[in-house]
Amino acid sequence: MMIGNKSLLKYLLIYFICSVFTNIARAQLNLPASYALIKRVVPGYSQKFKVQLLQSTTAKDVFEVDGSKGTIILRGNNGIAVASALYYYLTQYTHCQITWNGTNLNLPAELPVPTKKVRKNTPYDYRYYLNYCTYSYSMSWWDWKRWEKEIDWMALHGINMPLAITGQEYVWDKVYKAMGFTDQDMKDFFTGPAYFGWFYMGNIDKWDGPLPASWITSHKDLQVKILQRERELGIKPVLPAFTGHVPASFKTHFPDAKLKQTNWNNGFADTYILDSEDPLFAEIGKKFIQEQTKVYGTDHLYSADTFNENEPPSNDPKFLSELSARVYAGMKGADPKAVWVMQGWLFFSDRKFWQNEQIKALLNAVPNDHMIVLDLNTDYEPIWKRTEAFYGKPWIWNMLHNYGGNNSLFGRIEAVATQPAQALNDSKSGRMVGIGLTMEAIEQTPVLYELMTQNTWQNKPVDLQEWLPGYLFNRYGVKSQDAIDAWEILKTTVFNGKDIRDGAESIITGRPTFDSAAVWTRTHLNYNRKDLLPAWDKMIAAIPACRQSSGFNYDLVDVTRQILANYGRPLQQKWIKAYRDKDIKAFEQYTADYLNLITDMDRLLATQKDFMLGPWIADARSWGTNLTEKTLYEKNARNLVTLWGGADSPLHEYSCRQWSGLLNDFYKVRWQKFFDVLRESLENGTEPDFKLFDKSISNWEWQWVNSTGNYPVVPVGSSTMLAEQLYKKYRTTMSNDLK
């Protein structure tokens, strides 16, 4: 058939446009990287899958799961979409699940082949992940093997925008050394690795250092690997930018510089912030991004938090606007495509200062398309609702959930299931461009993270009545009505999201006291203790059907742990009463019961690696190239989860952990020492000196932080057997005590 000249030109133009579009789309899908992910996730089955490019008519991700001639076809417009297609297949067709705390990959010998095509679109441009604090509370000691697993987890769960701050210290070292700073200057600047989260945010310097040069080099290499893998899969990492935090020696090198001396007010020395009006601010900001780009590349997304838990020197909107404009200018000077990704935590944590006028001034100084605001704690307090959706800025709905890495069954499950879609469809939500996870710590409460990421591929609320039984089937590998009944109770108790901001701790992890709470040990629950007991009944009843499941074993231990942790307060009340009644016999009985409770918890938690101190310390020491470095890293690891700072730290127990090893060697010892003081006062008829005790116990805690010692890294015992034993031991007593 002959084609006329005009028709031919039109045909060629269409062909050219389609070819360009296809090439662009192909550039976003790295086929070898997708096949490598499949091989890592389901080794032995990768030959059953075929990956194909799926062209999208929008910028938003899309995937398809299909089947043909015995082959499972995964299509996506990029690596994240393909990975999400794989996880959709695993959860929907083979009823499997991959979480931090238990994985079910019990695949059949012959994989089922889809008989019809399933297509999923995401309404969100971005799915954000991580928090500066996560890098300290959970990720301080991760090696490449652990990072590789996490990046796969991100991809499978549709995350395409993670914070990526590993190796930042390498860039700072290069920039400041080029400006004439010495090794000693930098030693007085860098914190120990466990405290990088707050060093990066400008809250603290130097603490628990000095940072060895080997760490700086090794973590530069680690970050290169992390970013390469993320980008291969289509992930766009958020890298840091300069916000003014400089070494204390800056005033020596640049005596005329305009510096602001600030203090985080948590027992640490002052830090120094370079005034954005100083010409050096833009110069250093540009140098930092240029050096960072040279080493790590860029996706033009930059994290910068100007006043994280530090109040600005002025609330004048003009001042705040000019400051914000200068921070952005520092990014733009090095990267004209720069997009500022701002954590909105300051608007939540210091709402007295950040009124609407101040927020608006800070945000409006940056062009709308060059800033994304993270509504950091949306499930608890949606800041977008009181700021006209951040005054036109693109913003992301986030679940924060966990603070400090504390072990607590807690969450706002209904909010997580419904509110992202409700906000998306709200005419007042402005430019809501994504959803995210901004927890301070991970590797706990997997149900909430599976649920939150379920929102990625739908624009309607998640139906919990349908979703939860499916989640449990995938997790446990069997259908158990007892397990479903247990979770229905958990949904209305620990996960009801009422009354409290974040999960309650147990009094047993608090510094010994007569009170119901101790400093950071908040013990107020969002449910009645007795209302949780029927969930324990049902979990125990589910053991015969579910005992082979790693996810069930973890959940059984977690529920049992929570029940026992809750029981600490009623037992405390018993020995307090006995003490005040001067009933020495009853006091001896109830304090012994209290200490035995801690011992029992320690034994139970030793059956699950995720509840053990040993791996945390062993992973820390593994980074040391000599004994001095290993000892330094162990001190960092011990300190963060106990005192958090020095012997007189006001943050002690902020990051308390109910971990085997820590319960017996730290918390129980403190309580034993406290009971010794009380017993002596009863025997002598004298009042105990609590101030003297606090001083002596803080000295003992500091000695523990500075000690070294090996803890088991391999779980011991049967989770189901221990849970059944403890159920028989405590269930009837608890029923009587909690009436």
DRENBAKOL-204300 format. One record per residue: z, x, y of N, C-alpha, C, CB in turn. Coordinates in steps of 0.05 Angstrom, whole numbers, plus 5000, padded with zeros to 4 digits. Glycine has a CB too. Layout:
BEGIN
ZXYZXYZXYZXY...
//
This chain:
BEGIN
500050174976500050005000500050185025502549815000498250125043498150275068500250185088495350255081501350365103503350305123502250385151506050445118502350195170501450255197503150465211501349995213502050585232503450795246506150715256501850895269506250475269508850375279510850325257508450115296509850205236511550145212512450405200510049965192510750595199511450855187513650985203508951035185513250985230515351105247518050965243514451095276517850705242520350545238521650615212519850245240520050645191521050705164522350985164518750695143520951175176521951445177524651465193519951635189524751315214527151315230529551205215526751145256529050975201531150865184532051055162530250595172530051185150530551375129532251605139527951485116531451705163532951925175535851855181531552025201536251625193538951535200540651505174538851265215539451375154540951345128541651605116539251175109539751795118540252065106542452205120537652235107542452185147544652315162547252185155544052285192547351915154549751775148550851855120549351465149548951875101549751945074550852225073547351925055549552415088550552685088553252705100548552865103553752555122556352555134558452445115556452385160557752225101559652115082560152305060558551845072558052445050558452625028560252855036555752735018559952935062561653155071564653085071560853235100565152825071567952735070569052705042568252475085567252725022568152694994567552954979566652454980569553104974569353354959569653284929571553554968567353264916567453184888569053364870564653164877568753634872570453804855573453764859569754094860574253714884577053664890578053404877577553664920576353194878577052944866577352964835575052724873575453104823575553144794577953314786572953274784578653514803580953684798583553524799581053924818583653334818586053164820586352994795585852984845584152874786584152704762585152874738581352584756584253114736585053284714587953354715583353544714589053394740591953454743593653204736592553544771592652974744594252734740594152624712593352514760591852624700591552514673590052714656590052244673591352944651589953154634589253044607591753404631586953114598585953014572584352764574588352964554584352634598582852384601580752414623584752154608580552644636578852664660575952604653579152934672575052664629572252624621571552324620571752754595573552154620573151864620572451744647575551724608572751914668572451814695569951934708574851874712568651774725566451874741566951804770563751744731566651994788567151954816564451924831568752194828564351724848561851674863562551634893560351444852560751714910561051664938560651364944559051834955562451254960562150974969561750974999564650804961559450895008558950905036560350665050555950885042561650725072563150525087561750475114566050615091561650225121560450155147562450165170559249865146565050235163567050265184568450535180569150035183570150605199571550865197573950845178572550945224574650605170576950565152576150615123578050285156578150695108577750775080577250525062580050925069575650575041575050365022574650494994572450215030575450354973574950454946574050224928577450584935572850304906572050114885572850234858569050054886573650054840574050124812572149964796577150074803570550094779568449964764568250094737565649974779566549974719566150084693563250064684567949944673562350254668559650244658559350424634557650334680558550304611557950454587560350624578555450634590562750514578565050654569566250844589564450804545565250854613566251034634567550884656563951214645569850984666571150864689570050994714574350894687569050834732567850934756569750894780565150794761570251114794571951104818570151174842574351304815569950984860568351034884570151034908566150814887569551204927571051204952569451344973573651344948570151294998568751425021569851705027568951255046572151775014573252045016575152084993574652085044576352324992578152394970580552224968578952674972581652134990584051964990583351694978585151925018581051584985580151324974579751354944577551234988578551574935578151614906580851634891576451864901582651784903585351814890586751544889587052024906586451384910587651124911586350944890587350994939583750974885582350824865583550904837579350874865584051154833585151244808587951124804585451554807589551124825592251014822592150704818594051084846590250584831589950294826589250244797587750174845587450404786586650374758589150414740584450574751590650624745592950694728595050474729594150954736595550354752597650154754596649874745598550134783594149814749593149544743591949514715591149464764590849724705589449704679590949834656586749844681592550034662594150164640597150134645593450464638597950004666600749954672602450204672601849744653601550404687602950654690604050684719601050894684605450894723606750934749607551224753609150754753607251324777608051604784609851604808605451784789612351674804614251694826615751954824616351454825617352014845619052254844621052234822620452294871622051994817624351954799623451794774626651814814621851924758620951784734618051724735622551534728616551804714613651754713613051634686612052014717611351434686610351304662607351354661611051004661606451544644603551584640602951564610602751864650604151354598603751304570601051154566606151134558598951314567596251194567595351144538594251384580593850934534592750874507590651084499591550594506590151124474588151314465585451254476588051314434584750994477582250904489582850764515580650724469581950874537582550754563580850504566581950954585582050284576580550044581578550084604582449814589576149984600574050014619573849744635571250084606573949764662573649514678571149364671573849574708571349104670568948934664567648834689569748714646569148854711567948774737568948944759568448474743567348974779568049154802570349034819565649204819572249204826574349134845574049314870577249174832574149184893573749334918576249284936571149244933577249494947579549474965578949624991582049594952579549495013579349605040582049635052577449435058582549835068584949855083584549765112586150145082586349615123586149545151587149765170587649285156588149985159589450185174587850455176592250245163587550555200586250815203588051035191585650875232590651015196592451225189594751125171593651355214595451295151597851255135599451515138597151185105601451495155603051735163605151795142604251695191606052045142608052135123609652365133606752205096612252345129614252565134615552545162612952825130617552715164619352725187620253015188621852525184620753115212621753395213624153435195622553465242625853235193628253265177627653285147630153035182625553155138624853165110624353455101622352995105623253615119622653885112625254045107621054015134627453955118630054095113631553955090631654095138631953695092633753565073632553555044634253285082629953565042628753545015626953775008627153295013625453885027623254065021623754355028620853975036626254425035626854695044625854915025629854725048626154864999625755074979623255024961628155094961621454854970619154794953617255024951617654544965616255074927614155274922611455124920614755444897609355274914606755154913606554944890604555364908607855004868607754814845608854544854609354924821611054544868612254284877610554154899615154334888609454324917607754214938605154084926606954434958604154214906601754114893602153824882600854294870604553784870605253524860605453324883607853534844606653404905607053224927604453144941608953354948602653334943600053274955598553084938598353534960598653114911597452924893598752644897597653014864601352644900602752384904601852254930605852434905601552414951600552304976597852174972600352524997596052324959593252224956593251974939591552444943594651964917594751734900595751484915596451784876597651534934598851314949597451264976601751374953595151374980593551315003594351445029593551025007596151635028597051765053594951965063599751915048594251945088592052115099592852265124589651955105595452245132596352365158599152475155596052155181599652685140602352795137603052995159602652925110605553005167606553225184606453485167609453165194605453695179605053945164606154185180602053995157608754245176610054445193610954685178612354325207610354705152611054955137609655185151610054925107611055415152609755655163609555665193607155685152610855475208610655485237611855735248612055235249613855845235615256075245613356315246617656145228611356325229609456545229607856545255607456525205607056305264605556285289607256365313604455995293609756265313611556345335611956645336614156195332612256765313612757045312610357195323613257135282607957115316605557245327605357205357603057135313605756965367605456905395607457065412605756605401610057055404612057185420611957485418614857085412611257585394610957875392608757985410610457955362606557825412604357905429605157905459601957715425607357755465608357745493610457945498609357465499610958125478612958345482615658295470613158395510616058075456618658025444619058205420618957735436621558275415622158465393623058325368624458655402623358475346624358365321627158235326624458575299628758375341631458275346631358005362633158475361629557995381629257745396628657515377626957765417626957565358626157345340628357285319623557425325629857485312632157435294634257265307633457705286634457285334636357125349635156845355637157265375632756805347631356555352631156375327628456605364630056495306629556335281632256275267627756495263632456025258634655945241634056025212635255635243636055965195635555985166633755755158638255975150632455775134630455585126631455295124629355655100633955245117634854975114635054825140637654975100634954975162635354855189632854845206637555005204630554905193628054915208627454645222625754985190628154425210627454165222628554145250628653945205630954245255632154215281631454455299635254195278630854685287629754905302627054825314629455155285625354705298622654625307622854415329621054505284624954245329625254045350626854145374626653805338627554405373628854525397631854465399627654425421633154385377635954315378637754565373636554105357636954745356638654975350636955235347640154925324638255455352637055725347638855875328636655875374637756065314639156285301640956205277640856425320641955955277644055885258643255945229644655585260645156065214644756135186642356305181644555875169641856495199639756695195641156965190637956715220639857185195637157205206634957145185636657485218632757055194630556975176629157235167628656785189628957275141627657515131624657515136628157555101623457745140620557765144619057665120619758055151620157705096618757615072618357315072620357695047620257165083619956875085617656805103622556745095617456935126615356875145612656915133615657045170612257135119609657195107609057005083609657485097611056965066610556795042609956505050612956805024611156405071610756125079608256095096613156025093607256305108604556295120602556255097603956545136602856405076601056385053601256105040601556605032603756005038604155735026602855525044607155675023603055535070601855335087598855345085602755385116597655575083594755595079593855435055593855895077595355465033594755325008595155015012596555414985597354945025597854655029595654525045600554625044594854655067592854535084590054535071592654685111589454745056586854745042586754515022586555015028588854475007588754254987588653985001591254274969590253945022590253695036587553625047592353695059586253825060583653775072581553725051582854005090581653865028579753815007579753524998580353994983582153395000582453124990581952915013585153084979581253015036580752835059583152765075579652585048585352915071587852875087587553035113590352965071588452905135588453035161591353095170587052855182592253335166595053405172595553415202595753665160598053355209599053375237600453635240600853125245599553805257600754065262602354065288598554295263604254245291605954245315604554345340608454405310605654275363604854385389607254485404603254165406606854615426608954735442610354525459607954965459612954515458614454325475616354465494615954135458616254735495617954875514620255035503619054685534620755005477622955145464622355445462623555035436624055615474623555905475626056055467622755985504625756305459628156465451630056505475627256745441632556545469634556595490633856845506637356625477632557035494631757285508629457245527631057495488628357005529626156945547626857015576625256655545629356965583630257015611630357315617632956885616630557475596630557765599627657865603631757905575625857765587623057845589621657725613621557755563622457485621621257345644623457245662619357115634624657415678626957335694626457125714628057575708623957085722623256885743622456615730621056985760622456605704621656355691623656135696621356405660622655895698624355655702625255555675622855435718627755605668628855525642631055315646629955775628631155145626633254945625635055005601632154645623637555045606639455095584640554825574641855275594640254775549640954505538642654535513638454345532644154325506645854345483645654085467648754395490645354105441645053875423647653725419643953965397649953845427652553715426653553675397652553455440652853855379653753825351655054085341651553745333656154235360657654475353655954725352658854435326653554715363651754955362651455065391649054875350650555315392650155445418647855305433649655745414647655365459645455265475642755355466645955335504640755205471638055295468636655285495636455115448634255405497632955435523630255305522632755735530629755145542627154995545625755095570627654695545623255185567621755265590620755025605619355445581621255015631620354795647617354765647621454825676616454525643613554475642612154545668612954195634613654555690612454635716611754925717614254555738613055085701612655375701609855435690614855525685608355605704605655675694605555775666604355875713607755905657607956015630607855795609610456175627608655555617608655335597605855275586609855075610603955245604601255185595600055425581599455115619600755665590599755915578600655945549600556155594603255895545604355925518603355705500607455925519603255455511602255235495599455285485602254985512597755395502595055465495594955685474593355545519596555895478596656115459597556025432598456335470599555845432600655755406598555605390603055565410597155415402595155265388592755445380594155025404592055625397589855815390590555985366589155995414592956095366593856255343594156085318596556395349595255845321595555665298592855595286597155415307590955535304588355455294586955685280586555355318587355925290586156165277587256195249586756415294589756135244591056185218590755935200593956255222591155695212591355455196589155245200594055325201587355295220585355095226586654865241583955005201585054655246586154415260584554175253586154465290585853945253584653685252585153535278585653525228586053685298586353585326588653385329583753445335590453375310592853215311595253395315593153035286596853345336599053525342601653375347598353695367603753465335606453345338607853495360608053355312609053345379610653465400612653255409608853555424615253335408617453155416619053295437619253075392618753195461619753335485622853325487618553215509624053105480626953075484628252945459627552915509628153095437629352985412632353015414628253135388633752785418636652775420637752965442637852845393636053015462636853155486635852995510635753455486637652925528636852755550635352925572639252625563633152815582631752955604633552995629629152805612632953185646634553235669634353025691633853505682632252855689631852645709630652405696630152745733631352165705630151925695628051815714632251705690627351975734625251905753622551875739625052115776621351645739618851595725616651805733617751315731616651885758614652075767615052345753614752115798617552425751618252675737617352665708621252735739617952445694617352405666614352395661618652155655612952265679610052245677608752525680608952055699609652675700608552945704609153125681609553065730611553105670612353265647610553205623615253225640610152955618608452875595605552965599608452565592604552945623601853035629601553335624601052965657603553485631603453775627603553855597605653915643605253705582605353765553602553715540607453585539601353495548598753435537596653635547597853145546596853715572594953915583595154175567595553965612597554245558597854485542596354475516600754545536596254235504594754195479591754195486595453925466590954045507588154015513586954275522587853805536588554445534587454705543586454875520589654865557587654845497586754995473584854825456589055085457585154555457583554385440582854125455585054315413580454115467579753875482579853615466576953905493579753635440579953395423582753325415578253435398584753465426587453425417588453145420589253615434589953055399591252795400594252845395590152595378595852755414598752795413599952575396599952795442601252665374602652475356605652495362602152545325606652295376609452305386611252135369609552205415613452255359615552105345616951935366617552295331617251675361618551505380621551485376617351225378622751685363625651675358627251675383626451925341626451815404627951825428628351545441626652015449626351375438626651105449628650935434623850965449629151005409631150875393633950995396630350885363634051265395636651395395638051405422636351675384636451395443637651405470636451185488637151685484636850935478635550705492636750665520635850455475639250765524640450735551638850885572643350835551637851125564636251275583633351175584636251575575632251125560629451055558629050755561628251145531629250665586628550395594625450365595629950315621624550125598621650075598620150245619621049785602621350275642619950415663619650715656621550395690621750825643621551105635619651145612624351205627619750965592617850985569614950965579618450765549614550775596611750735606610750975621611750485625612451105637611651335652610951565633613951425671612551605612612051825593609451785578614451845574608951535570606551475554604051465570606951225539604151335593601651285608600451535621602251085629601851755621600751995632598652125614602952195638598452025589596552135570594351925565597952225543591851995564589751805558590351665531586951935557589751405530590351245506589251365480589350965510586851465481585551565457586451845450582551555460588351955465589352225459592352225453588752405482593351995446596151975438596451755417598051915462598151815397598951615377602051625376597751675348603251385378606251375378607151275351607251185400609151415340610351335315612851165321611151585298612650905315615050735318616750805293614250425319618650985297619751135274621450975255621351365285622550755265624550605249623950315251627450675259621450235248620549965254621849755237617549945251622449815212623649615195626449535204623649705166627749715219630449655229630349555258632249905227628949695275628649615303625849675313630849755321624149475314621349515323621249565353619649285315620949815361620749875390618249755402620750185394616149715386613649615397614049335410611549595376616049185400616448915411617648915439618248765392618949135447620149135473618649325492623049225471616349425484614849605501611849515504614949885490611449255499608749145501606849315483607649155530607849365458606349525439605549795450603749375430607649925462607350195473605150215494606750395450604949995510603249995534600450085528604550175555599349995506596450045501595950285484595050075526597950445477597550675460597150595431599850875462595450725416595350685387598150755376593150855373599050595357601750645346601850585316603850485361603850685303604150665274606850545266603850945260606750345249609150205238610350385216608449915228612950455218614150635199616750525186614750895212617150595161619650555148621150825148619250445119623550825159625251065159626951075135626951085185628550875130630150835106632451025101628350855083631851285096634051465087634751665109633251615062637351695113638351895132639952115117640251765153639252365122640852585112640652645082643652535118638952495068638852535039641152425023638652825033642752255037645052135023644051955000646751965043645551954978644951784955646251514959645951914928644551314962645551044965643350854959646651004994643950654942642050444937642050264962642650284911639850264976639750115001636850085010641450265024636349875024633649845036633249555045631549915016631249525062630449265073627949175058630049265104628249095033625949055016624148825026626848994988625348615036623748395047622148475072625548145053623448635089622148725113619748905106624048875131620149085087618049265079615649115067619049475059616248895052614248745039612648575059615448555018613848485080612548285098611848385126614248055100613548555138613248605166610848775174615648745176609848965158607449115167605048925171606649325146604548745152602348565155602848365177601848415128605248275180605848095202605348225229608847995201606148475232605548615257602548655261606948885257601148725240598248765241596848525251597248845214597748285243596448035250597647895274596647845226599548035287600847925311599047995336603748045315598347795351596647835374597948015395595947565387600548055394601948215413602348505404604648095419601448565380601948835369600049055380601748835339598148975397596449175410594849335391598149355427594949595394593249775378594949895355592050005396595749725337597149825313595049935294598749595299595050205291592950335276593750445249591850565292596350405242597150505216599950425208596950805217600650515184603350485173604250755163603450275150606950795160607851055151610651055140607651235174611351295130613951345118615151575133613751415087617451535146618651735164621551785156618551655193622251765130624951815120625852095126625051745090628452125129629552395132629652555106632352385144629552415084629552555058628052375038632452615049627152505017625652364996626952414969622652444996625452354947626352394920628652214913627052684915628551964923630551754916629351484922633151804932630551274911629750994916626750954914630750904944625551024892622551004890621450734894621651104863622950524889621850254892620850194920624050044884622350294940621550234968618950384976623750314987618550614964616150774971613650674957616651074964614050574932611850444919611150184934612550384889613150044943612749794957611349834984615349644961612350034999611250085026608350165024612850305040607650335005604850425003603050204991604750674985604249994979602749764970601349624994604549564955602549645017601449525041598849655050603449545064598249895041595950045050593349895046595750305036593049765023590449645016590449345018589749724988592049235036591948945040592848875069593748795020591948655079592648575106594448325106590148515122595548255083597448035080600048145069596247815061602247995074604848085063604748105033607047895072606448295022606648324993608448104982607848604986607547964962609147754949611047884929607247544934613547914937615548044920615947914893618148064934615747654892616147514867614047594846616147214871611747664856609547754838609648054834606847664849610248194856610048484856612248614839610048594884614748524842616948664830616848664799619548524838616148444785615948464756613648654748615348184745611548664763609348844757610249134761606948794774611749184782612849454787614549544763614449464813616249364754618149434732616649474706620249214728614549314701612949354676611549634677610849124674610449704700609249964702611250184700607749984729613550144710615650354711616950394683617750284731617550174670619050194645617250194620620949964643614750104624612950104602613249874583613150354587615149694588615649464572616349234590617849514550616048994580616948754595619748684586614948514592621648694604624448634597625548434617626148894598626248204607627447994625630148084636627747734610631648234620634148344630633748524654635648494607631748694652631148874674630248724699628949074666628548514695627748354717630148204730625648144708631848104713634247964724636048164740635847844701636248404729637848604744636748664771637948874727634148684773632848744798632848514818630048834794632848274807633148044825635848054839632847774809637948144825640548174837640548404857642748224815639248634849639148854867637648784893637649094854635648614891634048534914635848384934631748354905637748224925639348064943642048204950639847794931642548434939645048574945644348844959646748634920643949054945643549314957641049324975643349524936639049164968636449184983636148945002634249184963638348815009638048585027637648665056640348405025638248915063637749015090639548895112634948955097641748785105643448655125645648845135644848405113646648785158649148895170649049185178651248865150647749365162648049655168645249775172649449795145645149995186642650135193641550275169643050325216643250415154642350575131644550565110641850865140643850675087645650655063648450755068644350795041650350615057653150695058653750925039655050455052655651095047656551305029659051205014657051565044660051364997662551314983664851474996662351374953667151354996669451495007670051754992671951315006669151774967669752014951668352254962669051964922666152214977664752454988665752515016661752394988667552355027668652415053670952615052669552155066671352745074673752925075676252755072673853085103678152835055680352665048681852535071682352825032682452275068683552115089684851865078681452045110686551735093687651475086685751255095690451435099683851325113682151125125679951025105680851225150678550825113676350715097673850885100675850425103673751055121671451225126672451485138669351085145670651685137671451945148669052065162672352135125669152065189667052185206664352065199667052495204662652225185659952125178659951965152658152365176662151935139662251785114662751495120664451895095660551355124660651065131660650915105658250985150662650755100662950625074662550325074665750685063661950215098661449925099658949845084661349835129659249675065656949585049655649335061657849535020653149285053651749045062651848825041648849115069653848835024654148635003657048664992652048664979657948464977660648484965660448654939661748204959662248824935662249004912661948844886664749174910663348624884663348474859660648354853665448254859659048304875656448174871654348354858655348074898654948614858653148804846653648834816653349084859656048764807656748804779654848664759659548704774653848414764652048294746649448454742651348014755648548604762646248774759646748994738645448894786649249094739650049294719649949174691652849414725651048934689650948794663648148784652652148504665646248704669643548664660642148934654641948514681642749144669641549404663642549514636642249604686645149474631646249554605644849394582649349514604644549134587643248964567640349044562643348674576639049164582636249244580635849514565634949264607638049654559637849914547636249914521640650024541636749734502635149754477632149734481636049524459631249574499628349544504627249774521627849284517628849884539627750064559628550354557628449964586630150424537631450684537629450924535633250704513626950884527625051104525623751164552622951034505624251004572622951034597624551224616622650764611623151424627624551614645625351464671622751854652623651284680624251124703626650944699621950954712626850824676629250654670631750824669628850504644631651054656633951224654634951314682633351474637633051374700633851444727635151204741631451534743633950964738634950724752637650644740633050494748638050674714640550614701642750794712640350644671642251044715644151234726644651174755643151524723642651104770642951044799644650794803640251014812644150584788645750344790648650394782644550114773649050534760651750604750653150774771651650744723651750974782652851144803653850984826650751354812652150784835652850624858655350454852650550444866655450334828657850174820660350344821657450054792660150584810662550764809663250864837662051004791661250934853661751024880663050804897659051104893662250554893663450334907666350294899661950074901666950364874669650324864671650524876669650344833670650734888672450924900674250804921670851144913673250624937674950494958677150324947673150324976676750144928679049994916681150174904678049794896680250394890682150574879683650724901680750784861682350794922683650924945685850744956681650984967685250484958687250294968689750284950686050014971689250314924691550314905693350554909690450314876692250794911694051024914695351034942692651284908693850924962695050904989697550724989692950805010697250494976699550314974701850444959698650044960701150574936703350704921704750914938702150824895703251064953704351274970706251144991702151434984705250935004706850815025709250675014705150625041709050574989711350454976713250654964710450264954712450914966713951144955714351114925716751164969712350994912712350964883710951194870711050684875712451404864711251654854709651614828713351864850710851444810709551404784706751264788711251224766706651064805704150924810702251114825704650664826703351274843701651454858700351654839703351604879701851754820700751944800698551814783702952054782699051564776697051424759694451374774698151154750694651274799692251194814690751444824692951014837692151654832690651894840689252024816692552094853690552004793689252104769686751944762691152104744686951684766684651504762682351574781685451204765683151634806681151694826679651954820682651724854681152154811679952414804678252384779682152624800679152214760677652174736675052024742679252014715675151854762672651714770670551924779673251514792671452114795669552324804668552484781670952504825670252554762669452704738667352544722671852764721667852284719666052114704663252104718667151834701663252084744660752074759659252334755661352024788660752554756659452814753658152844725661553044756659452754704658352754677655852584675660452664657655952354687653652174686651252294701654351904699651752394725649552504741648352754729650552554769649852894713648853134699646653074679651153284685646252824673644152744654641452714667644852484640641352724694638852694709638452924729638752414723636253064727635753294744635853224774633153424737634952984781634952904809637652864821633352644812639752874805642452834814644153084809643752594801642853324809644253564803644153774826643153694777646353904831646454114851644954364842649354194857644954424816643854674806640954724814643954664776639154534811636354594820636054654849634654354813637654524866637554574895638254864901639454384910640354964889641255234894639355434881644055284884638555384856636755564842634055584857636255464813633055364867630555374882630855534908629555084889633155514920633655664945633655964938636355584958635156044918635356324911632656444901637456364889630956274891628456374880626656494901626956154866627056424927625456534948626356814957625456344972628656894949629657154957628257384942632657164952627657584957626357824945628458034938624257944964630857994947633058174940635658014941633258424959637858144933640458004931641357894958642558184920640858044979641757955006640357695014641158175027637657685009636157445016636957214998633157505012637357264972638257044954640856924963638457144925642757104971645357014980645156845006647257254985643456935024642956795050641856515044641056945068639956495026638756235021640656045006636156265004642356164989644355994976646355894996645756154953647056055015648955955036647655725051649756185055645155755059643755545072643855285056640755625077643255315030643155075013645854945010642155154985647955105007650654995004651554865031652655214996650954995053651954915079650754645087651355125100648154615084646754375094647954125081643854395088648554135055649453885041652453855042648453895012653854015057656853995059657653995088658254215043658054235099659054255127656854205148660354525131654454285142652154255160652254475182652053975172654454585187654754785208656954985201655254655235658555055221660755235217663155095205661555375243665355245203667755145191668854895206669955355190668354885231669254655248666954465255670554755273664854465239662554305245663154005248660354345224662353875269662853585271660853425254662453495300658953555242656953425225657553435196654253545230659953525189660553555160660253285146663353665156659053285123658453055107656152885117660852885105654752965139652452805147650452795124651252925173650153015111648153025089649553045062646253265093651752895059653152905033651452805010655752725035651852914987650152844963652052784940648253074956651452574926652852514902651352644879653152204897651952904875650553074856652653194836649053304870651753214811653353344792653653644800652153324763656053744798656654014808658054004835654054184809656853854853658053824879660553634877656053704899660353434861662553244858665053394846661853014839664653534825666953674812667953904828666153764784666154074839666954324850667654304880664854524847666754094893667254074922668953824928664654064937667953594923669353344931671953314916667553104927671853354890674253304874676453504881673653324844675653754886677653964893679053894919676254234895677453794938678653714964680753494960676453624984679953284944681853074940684353164925680452844925683953344906686253444891688253584910685353634869687153744928688753884948690253684966687054084965688853474973690153264990692353134975687953064999691853064950693952934934696353114930692852844907695853374928698153564925699953554950697153854921698653534973700253514998701853254999698353535023700553034991701952774991704252764971699952544986703752884947705752884926708253044936704653004900707653264949709853434959711553284980708753694971710153124997711552975017713252755004709552855037712252634983713852434969716352554956712152294947715952784943718152914929720253024948717053144912719353114972721253224991722253035012719953465005720852795013721652595033720952675061724652545031718752835064717852925090715152805097717853235092714452805122711752715131709752935127711852615160707452885116705453095113704253165139703253005093703553425142702253525166699253505163703153815173698053285171695153245167693453435183694352955173694353515206692753705222692653975208694053735250694954055196695054305181693254285157697954375173693254055144691554015120688554035128692053745107687853905150685053915158684154195164684653735183685854355176685154635182684854795156687354755199686754755137686654905112684154815096689154865096683554555096681254465080678654555092681354155077678454565118676054665130675654965124676054625161677855115122677655395115676755425085680355535118677755245068676955255040674055175038678755055023673154975053670354895052668455125061669854645071669355265082667755495091667555715070668955605117669755755056669655945034667655865012672455985022667655595006665855494986662955534995666455194980662455475020659755505031658755795028659555415060660555985032659856265031660056395004661556415051660756234984660956344957658256324943663056194941658056444920655656424903656456354875654056694904654556244860655256164832652955994821657856024831652556024795650455874782651455594773649456034758649655404776650155134766647855064747650354924790648354884728646354814709643854704723647354604689641554774712638954674723637554494704637154914731638654474680637554294659639454074654636854454633638553824654640353594648641753624621638853334650644153514619645653514594646653234588648153714597646253154563647252894554645252674556649752834570646052444545644352204545645152014568644452064518643251954585643851764607644751494597641451734625643351394576644051124566646851124553641951034547647351344537649951354523652251374543649951594504651951544563654051574584654451324599653451814603652251194606652450944622653850724606649650834630653250704580654650514563657650574560653350504535658250834558661150904556662650834581661351214550661450894604662750834629662850534634661250974652660950384625660950094627663349984612658349974617663750074588665949984571668650064584665750104543668750294596671150394608671950244634670950694614670050174650670650074677670049774682669150234696668249664667667249394675669549184677665249304655671249164657673348964658675349014680674848954631676049274683677949344705676849274732678649644703674249334736673049274761672948974767670149384762672448814746672448524749675148424760671748384723677248544750679948464758680548564786682048564738679748814792680448934818678848814841680049234817676348724835674648634856674548334860671848724851676448194848676547904852677247834881678647774833
//
